[in-house]
Amino acid sequence: MTCLKREIALPTRIGVGGLDHNPFEAMKPRAPRAVPAEAKNGGRVKAANVPPEGVYLPNNNRLAPHMRSPDYVQMSTAAAITLGVMPGRMHRCGCTRCLNLLLTYPEGCRANCAYCGLARHREAERDYADRNFIRVDWPAVPMGEIVARVAADGGNTPFHRMCISMITHPRSDADTVTVLKTWTSRIDPATVPVSILSNPTTMSAADVRQLKDLGADIFTVALDAATPEIFDRTRGKGVDSPHSWAKYWEVLDIARDVFGPQKFGAHIIVGMGETEYDVLMLVQRLVDMGGHSHMFCFFPEKGSLMDHLPATPRDQWRRVQLARYLIDYAQVRVEHMRFDEAGRVVDFGIPKAELDSIIDKGIAFRTSGCPGKIQEDISACDRPYGDSPPSNIASYPFQPAAADLRKIRHQLGMEKASDPYRESEELEELG
């Protein structure tokens, strides 16, 4: 890491506490509350044994029914709106191009990741089917109904991709196979490719190979933490959770060999205590393996063990978004970049004119994820407002407009001449 004087101008007003990043020492999860015995392992739901009746909308003021995968899966709010199983609109975008499906059980996810709304410790307050995840509710829908609706649309489906998200549960591996078979029995993977968001903790090489053989197109690992220390603190022993950094990398290596170049990748959450250098070295490692990175901006998920902590400052997030795009899609390497003593990017490693052109295209600041049918660097998985409110967008689920790009440049400290954001800051200071 090269240290030097900062070359990127910082905005006048930066993050919480005067910082433009979330330091490791400040991002410590709180301790969970004890779970009553009757609530453990989905006890309330199983004891009541309420039968499911079609679509279940979370928080509808009655006990969650006894739903299980593979017969039922949950889906993101945006996917449910797009599929037509619930009403609604998304701010400035036509919902989503990715059908995100989540395995579901009364016992819920048996992991306890500190930043996640699905974590095991929430048994004390909320049944699994009612828990929020990446800021939204996840309605539960019969898998047969989902397949029937998508199959009826044929080639006119609005979805560019389907993703099966596994959770930490004894049935997760087997039920993922069943859900995948149910999908491919009626929907050609060439029409709607399938991604797997895996649970490495329970998987073997044979499991990974089977999913590929059954038609899965891309395999991803939610590494989330950018360093082993943050991983252990947020989703390993530090929060009494079963995941390990070594096992996740073991399965990622298997996926590389099974799925091949550009058909595997990892999720990374920015702003949980790592430096920009840390996360970009991880991005480079994935590229060198032949894989890709999917970025999330840390947002304090309601009900999680990190819901008291600050979201990622926008200047930190924008620098990492831009640098990650350059590494993934513009053949820039992390060693071409320069960093200051705090690990912040101060030089992106390409001439200013080229950098300006990439910023102005806006794609670097869109949601990153598995590709869709538009172009390689535009994700099908646009996750509308999964990591920010619409009032302060982190990952744009649509093409940023001119006003959005001016705001992004302001957040980067790279405004153009006569930028209205810069002018308003200067006038405020003079006043």
C-alpha positions in Angstrom: 0.0 0.0 0.0 1.5 3.3 -1.1 0.9 6.2 1.4 0.9 9.8 0.2 -0.9 13.1 0.6 -4.6 12.9 -0.5 -5.2 14.0 -4.1 -9.0 13.7 -3.9 -10.8 16.7 -2.4 -13.0 15.7 0.5 -16.5 17.2 0.8 -16.9 19.9 3.3 -19.3 17.7 5.4 -18.3 14.1 5.9 -19.4 11.1 7.9 -20.6 10.5 11.5 -18.1 11.9 14.1 -16.3 13.8 11.4 -14.9 10.7 9.7 -15.3 9.7 6.1 -15.2 6.0 6.9 -16.4 3.4 9.5 -13.3 2.4 11.5 -12.9 -1.2 12.9 -13.0 -0.1 16.5 -16.4 1.7 16.1 -18.2 -1.1 14.3 -18.6 -3.6 17.1 -22.0 -5.5 17.2 -24.0 -5.4 20.4 -24.7 -8.6 22.4 -28.0 -10.4 21.6 -30.8 -10.8 24.1 -31.7 -14.2 25.5 -34.3 -16.2 23.5 -37.2 -17.6 25.5 -37.3 -21.4 25.4 -40.8 -21.4 23.7 -39.5 -19.3 20.8 -36.4 -21.3 20.0 -36.3 -23.1 16.7 -39.6 -21.7 15.5 -41.4 -23.0 18.6 -44.3 -20.6 18.4 -45.1 -21.4 14.8 -44.7 -25.1 15.2 -46.8 -25.3 18.3 -49.7 -23.3 16.7 -49.3 -25.2 13.4 -51.4 -22.8 11.4 -51.7 -24.1 7.8 -50.5 -21.9 5.0 -53.1 -20.5 2.6 -51.5 -19.2 -0.6 -49.4 -16.0 -0.5 -48.3 -14.9 3.0 -47.5 -11.2 3.5 -45.3 -10.5 6.5 -46.5 -8.7 9.5 -50.2 -9.2 8.8 -51.0 -9.4 12.6 -51.5 -13.1 13.0 -49.1 -15.9 13.8 -47.0 -16.9 10.8 -48.2 -20.2 9.2 -46.2 -23.3 9.3 -44.5 -22.9 5.9 -41.5 -24.9 4.6 -39.3 -25.1 1.6 -39.3 -26.5 -0.9 -43.1 -26.1 -1.1 -42.8 -22.4 -0.1 -40.1 -19.8 -0.7 -39.9 -16.2 0.2 -39.2 -13.4 -2.3 -38.1 -9.8 -2.1 -40.8 -7.1 -2.1 -39.5 -5.9 -5.5 -39.8 -9.4 -6.9 -43.3 -9.9 -5.5 -44.4 -6.6 -7.1 -42.9 -7.5 -10.4 -44.4 -11.0 -10.3 -47.8 -9.5 -9.4 -48.4 -11.3 -6.1 -48.5 -8.0 -4.2 -49.4 -4.4 -5.1 -46.9 -1.5 -5.0 -44.3 0.6 -6.9 -40.6 1.2 -6.5 -39.3 4.8 -6.5 -37.9 5.7 -10.0 -37.6 2.1 -11.2 -39.7 -0.7 -12.7 -39.2 -3.0 -9.7 -36.6 -5.6 -10.5 -35.2 -7.8 -13.2 -34.1 -10.6 -10.8 -36.5 -13.0 -9.1 -34.8 -13.4 -5.7 -36.1 -16.5 -3.8 -35.2 -17.3 -0.2 -35.6 -20.7 1.4 -37.9 -20.6 4.4 -38.6 -22.7 7.5 -40.2 -22.0 10.9 -36.8 -22.6 12.5 -35.3 -20.0 10.3 -31.7 -19.4 9.6 -29.5 -21.0 12.3 -26.7 -18.6 11.8 -26.4 -15.4 13.8 -24.8 -12.9 11.5 -24.6 -9.5 13.3 -25.7 -7.3 10.4 -28.6 -9.6 9.1 -32.3 -9.2 9.8 -32.7 -13.0 9.5 -30.3 -13.8 12.3 -31.1 -16.5 14.9 -31.2 -14.1 17.8 -34.4 -12.5 16.4 -36.4 -15.5 17.6 -36.9 -13.5 20.7 -39.0 -10.9 18.9 -40.2 -12.0 15.5 -41.1 -15.2 13.7 -38.9 -16.0 10.7 -41.4 -15.4 8.0 -42.0 -11.9 9.4 -38.3 -10.8 9.5 -37.0 -8.0 7.3 -34.0 -8.7 5.1 -31.9 -6.1 3.3 -34.4 -3.5 4.4 -37.6 -5.0 3.0 -40.2 -7.7 3.8 -40.1 -11.0 2.0 -43.6 -12.4 1.2 -43.8 -16.2 1.2 -45.3 -17.8 -2.0 -46.0 -21.4 -3.0 -43.1 -22.5 -5.4 -45.6 -24.0 -7.8 -47.4 -20.7 -8.1 -44.2 -18.8 -8.8 -43.2 -21.3 -11.6 -46.7 -21.2 -13.1 -46.7 -17.4 -13.3 -43.2 -17.1 -14.8 -43.8 -20.0 -17.3 -47.1 -18.4 -18.5 -45.1 -15.3 -19.5 -42.6 -17.4 -21.5 -40.0 -15.3 -23.3 -41.9 -12.1 -22.3 -41.0 -12.5 -18.6 -39.7 -9.3 -17.0 -37.0 -11.4 -15.2 -33.5 -11.6 -16.6 -32.4 -14.0 -13.9 -33.6 -16.1 -10.9 -31.6 -16.5 -7.7 -32.0 -19.2 -5.0 -30.7 -17.9 -1.7 -29.8 -20.6 0.7 -29.9 -20.2 4.5 -28.2 -22.1 7.3 -30.6 -25.0 8.0 -30.3 -28.8 7.9 -32.6 -29.0 4.9 -31.1 -26.2 2.9 -28.9 -28.2 0.6 -31.5 -30.8 -0.4 -34.3 -28.2 -0.7 -32.2 -26.0 -3.0 -31.9 -28.9 -5.4 -35.7 -29.5 -5.3 -36.4 -25.8 -5.9 -33.9 -25.8 -8.8 -35.5 -28.9 -10.3 -39.0 -27.5 -10.0 -37.9 -24.3 -11.8 -36.0 -26.0 -14.7 -38.9 -28.5 -15.2 -40.9 -25.7 -16.7 -38.6 -22.8 -17.4 -35.6 -23.1 -19.7 -32.4 -21.8 -18.0 -31.5 -20.2 -21.3 -34.6 -18.0 -21.0 -34.1 -17.2 -17.3 -30.6 -18.2 -16.0 -30.3 -19.3 -12.4 -27.9 -18.1 -9.8 -27.2 -19.8 -6.5 -26.5 -17.7 -3.4 -24.9 -20.5 -1.4 -24.5 -21.5 2.2 -20.9 -22.8 2.2 -21.0 -23.9 5.8 -23.1 -27.0 5.0 -21.8 -27.6 1.4 -19.4 -30.1 -0.1 -17.8 -30.3 -3.6 -20.5 -32.8 -4.6 -23.2 -30.3 -3.7 -21.6 -27.6 -5.8 -21.2 -30.0 -8.8 -24.8 -31.2 -8.5 -26.2 -27.6 -8.8 -24.1 -27.0 -11.9 -25.2 -30.3 -13.4 -28.9 -29.4 -12.8 -28.7 -26.1 -14.7 -27.4 -23.4 -12.3 -25.5 -20.7 -14.2 -23.7 -18.7 -11.6 -22.6 -19.7 -8.0 -22.0 -17.0 -5.4 -20.7 -16.9 -1.8 -21.9 -14.2 0.6 -18.4 -13.6 2.0 -19.7 -10.2 3.1 -16.8 -9.3 5.5 -13.7 -8.1 3.7 -11.2 -9.4 6.3 -10.9 -12.6 8.5 -11.2 -10.5 11.6 -14.4 -8.8 10.6 -15.8 -12.1 9.4 -15.2 -13.7 12.8 -16.6 -10.8 14.7 -19.8 -10.4 12.6 -20.6 -13.9 11.5 -18.3 -16.4 13.2 -17.4 -17.2 16.8 -17.8 -13.5 17.8 -21.6 -13.8 17.6 -21.9 -17.5 18.3 -22.5 -18.3 14.6 -21.2 -21.4 12.7 -19.5 -19.8 9.7 -15.8 -19.7 9.1 -13.6 -17.7 6.7 -11.6 -20.8 5.8 -14.7 -22.8 4.8 -16.2 -20.0 2.7 -13.0 -19.7 0.7 -12.8 -23.5 0.4 -16.2 -23.5 -1.3 -15.4 -20.5 -3.4 -12.3 -22.3 -4.7 -14.5 -25.3 -5.5 -17.0 -23.0 -7.4 -14.2 -21.6 -9.4 -13.2 -25.1 -10.6 -16.8 -26.3 -11.2 -18.5 -23.3 -12.7 -15.5 -21.7 -14.5 -14.4 -18.1 -15.2 -17.0 -15.3 -14.7 -19.5 -17.9 -13.4 -18.7 -17.5 -9.7 -18.3 -14.6 -7.3 -18.6 -13.2 -3.8 -20.8 -10.6 -2.0 -18.9 -7.9 -0.1 -20.4 -5.4 2.4 -18.5 -2.1 2.5 -18.3 -0.1 5.7 -18.1 -2.7 8.5 -14.6 -1.7 9.7 -12.3 -2.6 6.8 -10.2 0.0 5.0 -10.7 0.8 1.3 -7.4 -0.9 0.6 -8.6 -4.1 2.4 -11.8 -4.4 0.3 -10.1 -3.5 -3.0 -7.4 -6.1 -2.4 -10.2 -8.6 -2.0 -11.8 -7.5 -5.2 -8.5 -7.9 -7.0 -8.1 -11.4 -5.5 -11.5 -12.4 -6.9 -10.7 -11.0 -10.4 -7.3 -12.9 -10.4 -9.3 -16.1 -9.6 -11.5 -15.4 -12.6 -14.5 -14.4 -10.5 -16.5 -11.2 -9.8 -17.5 -9.1 -6.8 -21.0 -7.9 -5.8 -20.9 -4.9 -3.6 -23.3 -3.9 -0.8 -23.2 -0.6 1.2 -23.5 -1.3 4.9 -26.9 -0.1 6.3 -28.0 -0.7 9.9 -30.7 -3.3 9.4 -33.5 -2.9 11.9 -33.5 -5.7 14.5 -29.9 -6.7 13.7 -27.0 -6.7 16.2 -25.5 -3.8 14.3 -28.7 -1.6 14.0 -27.2 1.0 16.3 -24.2 1.7 14.1 -23.7 4.3 11.3 -24.3 3.5 7.6 -21.3 3.7 5.4 -20.4 7.3 4.6 -21.2 8.1 1.0 -17.7 9.3 0.1 -16.1 6.1 1.3 -18.8 4.1 -0.6 -18.4 6.0 -3.8 -14.6 5.6 -3.9 -14.9 1.9 -3.4 -17.7 1.6 -6.0 -15.7 3.4 -8.6 -12.4 1.5 -7.8 -14.2 -1.8 -7.8 -15.7 -1.1 -11.2 -12.3 -0.2 -12.6 -10.8 -3.5 -11.4 -13.7 -5.6 -12.6 -14.4 -4.0 -15.9 -11.6 -1.6 -17.0 -8.5 -3.7 -16.5 -7.2 -1.5 -13.8 -5.3 -3.3 -11.0 -5.2 -2.4 -7.4 -1.5 -1.9 -7.5 -2.1 0.8 -10.1 -4.0 2.8 -7.5 -2.6 4.8 -4.6 -3.8 4.9 -1.0 -3.1 7.2 1.9 -2.1 6.2 5.4 -5.7 5.4 6.4 -6.1 3.0 3.3 -8.3 5.4 1.4 -8.1 5.7 -2.4 -6.3 8.9 -3.5 -5.5 8.0 -7.1 -7.5 5.6 -9.2 -4.6 4.7 -11.5 -5.9 6.0 -14.8 -5.8 9.4 -16.5 -8.4 12.0 -15.4 -10.1 12.1 -18.8 -10.7 8.3 -18.7 -11.9 8.5 -15.1 -14.3 11.3 -15.9 -15.7 9.3 -18.8 -16.4 6.3 -16.6 -18.0 8.4 -13.8 -20.2 10.2 -16.4 -21.5 6.8 -17.7 -22.9 6.2 -14.2 -22.7 2.4 -14.4 -20.1 2.1 -11.7 -22.7 3.4 -9.2 -25.5 1.0 -10.1 -26.2 -2.1 -8.1 -23.6 -4.7 -8.7 -24.6 -8.4 -9.0 -25.0 -11.2 -11.4 -25.4 -10.0 -15.0 -28.6 -9.7 -16.9 -29.4 -9.4 -20.6 -28.5 -5.8 -21.2 -24.7 -5.9 -21.0 -22.0 -7.5 -18.9 -21.5 -4.7 -16.4 -25.3 -4.0 -15.7 -26.6 -6.4 -13.1 -29.9 -8.2 -13.3 -30.0 -8.2 -9.5 -30.7 -4.5 -9.0 -32.0 -5.0 -5.4 -34.0 -1.7 -5.3 -33.1 0.2 -2.1 -31.7 -2.9 -0.4 -28.8 -0.9 1.1 -30.2 2.6 1.5 -33.4 4.6 1.6 -34.5 6.2 -1.7 -33.8 9.6 -0.1 -30.0 8.9 0.0 -29.4 6.2 -2.7 -26.3 4.1 -2.2 -26.7 1.5 -5.1 -28.7 2.9 -8.0 -31.2 0.4 -9.3 -31.6 2.4 -12.4 -29.3 4.5 -14.7 -28.3 7.6 -12.7 -29.6 10.8 -14.3 -27.6 14.0 -14.7 -28.6 15.3 -11.2 -27.7 12.0 -9.7 -24.2 12.1 -11.3 -23.7 15.7 -10.0 -24.5 14.4 -6.5 -22.2 11.4 -6.9 -19.3 13.7 -8.0 -20.0 15.8 -4.9 -19.8 12.7 -2.7 -16.5 11.8 -4.4 -15.1 15.3 -4.0 -14.7 15.4 -7.8 -17.2 18.1 -8.9 -17.0 19.7 -12.3 -16.8 23.5 -12.7 -20.1 25.3 -11.9 -21.4 22.2 -10.1 -24.6 23.3 -8.2 -23.7 21.2 -5.2 -20.3 22.9 -4.9 -21.9 26.3 -5.3 -24.5 25.7 -2.7 -21.8 24.5 -0.2 -19.8 27.7 -0.9 -22.8 30.0 -0.5 -23.7 28.3 2.8 -20.2 28.7 4.1 -20.2 32.4 3.1 -23.5 32.9 4.8 
